[in-house]
């Protein structure tokens, strides 16, 4: 193996392996391509300097040089512990995802000739779904000659939505699709500000 081949191979390998690989494409340390950067240190602004000098300062402190504003001129970099910063950011994002309620799409099927008991039972289930923050797709299926009287299904869906009371918002009005008529319901958003004001006034 020739000396030139080994030199080229080592050089290409070095370029392909940055100091820190980041999933969010944040440039860190030697991966920063700008020759000059504005640096923010742990204690505040350090000013504009050569990237090589900023890397030396970060290395002397046992920290990383992280590009935080690549579109600035010159790019803004911050000296920090990137591993710790990335871990804390991921932890915070996970906590936010846990706090955010997951919305499910529930489905309720009706028939034109549904009796009162079944109607009320399905209505009760729908209200429970909405109170848990879920969306509900209500479907009326038409059989045989029922297709000649689709207005019956429309009236049934409208009565169903009305039965949910003030907690419901109709996202999509009854719409005929083949032998099915569908309607989309979701929980009505409450105005927390007005609600709190009302509580203060009553108190």
N, C-alpha and C positions, 0 to 999 in steps of 0.2 A: 504494500500500500504506500503510495507516494506521500511526501510531506504536504504538498499542495492540497491533495484530496482531504487529508485529515484536518487541515486548517479551515477549508470551506465547510466541511461537515460540522466542526465545532462551532463556527461562526453562525451557521443557520440554526443549529440547536439552541444556542444562546439567545438568539432573537425570538424564538418561538416560545420561550419560557420566561414570562415576566416574574418579578419577585413575588407578587401576590396575585393569584387568580381570583377575580370577582365575578359573581353571577350577574350583577346588575351593570356590568361594563364600566364601572368606576375605575379610572386610571390611578394606579398606586405605585409609588417609588419609580423604578427604572422604566415602567410602562408609560410614564408621562412623556409625551412626544415634544411638547413645547420647549424651546431652548431658554425661555425667560418666563418667569411666573411672579405673581404677587403673592406673598406668603403671609399667612396668619399663624402665629405661634400660640402656644398654650397660654401665654400672658397677653396676647394682643397682636397688633400689626407689626410686621417686620419689614414691610416694603417690597419693592420690586428687586429681583436678583436673578442671577443665572440659576437654572434648574439644578445644575451640578452643585452649586453652593447650598441651595435649599436642601438637597439630598444629604449633604455632609452635615448640616445643622440638625436635621431630623435624626440621622444616624448617631450623632454624638449624644443625643438624648434618649436613644433606644426606642425611637418612635418612627412612624411612617409619614411619608409625604403623600397626601391625598388630594386629588383634583376635585374641588367641590363646585366650581363654576367654570366649565370648559369654554363657554361662549364669550366670556369676558376677554378684554384685550389689555394686558395679557391675561391668560387664565389664572383663576384664583385657586391657590392650594392651601391646605391646612395641615399643620403638623399635629398628628394625633396617634393614638393606639388604634389602628384600623380594626384589628381583630375584636377588641372590646367594643368599639363603636358599632361594628356590624352585628355583633351578638345582641347588644342592647336594642338596636333598631328592629331586628327580627323578633325579639321578645315582645316589644311594644306592638308590632303589627299583629302578632298572634293573639295578644290580649284584646286588641280592637276587633279582630275577627270573631273571637268568642263572645264578646259583648253584643255584636250585631246579630239580631235574631234571624234565623234562616226561614225564608218564606217558602212554603210548599204549595203546590197546585193540587187541590182536592177536586174530585169529580162526583157529581150527584146526578142520577138519571131518573127522569120522570116519564110517566105515560099519560096520554090524554085522558084516559079513563081511570086515573088514580083515585082511590077512595080517600075520604077525609083523614082517616087514621094514618095511612101511609104518607100522605101529604104533610101532616103535622110532624111526623117522625123525621122525615127527611129535612123539613124546615128546621127542626131542633138541631140536627146534626150540622146543618149549614151555619147556623148561628154560632155553634161551638167552634167550628173551623175559623170563622171570621174573628171571633173573640181571641183566638190564639195567634192572630196575625196572618193567617193563610188566605190565599186566593181560592175562589171556588168557581169551577166550570159546571154550569147547570145545563143538562141536555134533555130535550124532549124528543123521543123517538116516535115516528109515525108508522103505523102498520096498516096495510091494505088501503081501504077507502078513506082512512084518516087524512091522507095526503090531499084530499079535496077540501079539507077544512083546517088548513094550517093556522088560521086565525085563532083556533081553539088553543093551540100550543102557545101562541104568542100571549094570549090572555092569561094562560096558566103560569108562564114565566114572569109576567108582570105582577101577578098576584103573589108569586113566590118571593120576588124581590121586595114587594111591599111588606110581606110578612116578617122580613128580617129587621124592619124598623129603621131607626136612625143610625145604626152601626154600619150600614152597608153603602157602598158606592158602586154604581153600575159602570164598569169599565167598557163593556161592549154590549150594546142593546141586542135583543133577540135577533138572530140571523139564521136564515134557512140555508142548510148545506146538504143537498141530497134529501135523505129521509130524516135528517136530524136538524133540530133547531137549537142553537146554543146561545148562552148568555154568560158573560164573565162578570163575576162579583169580586170585590175586594173590600177590606175594612176601610171605613171612612176615617180620614186623618183628622185628629182632634187638634184644635188650636190651644196649645199648652199655655200661651200667654194670656189668652182670654179666660181660660179656665182658672189660672192663678189669680187673675184680677178679680174674678167673681168670688173666689174663696176669701180674698182679703176684704171685699166689700161686705160679704155675709158675716165675716168675723167682726 
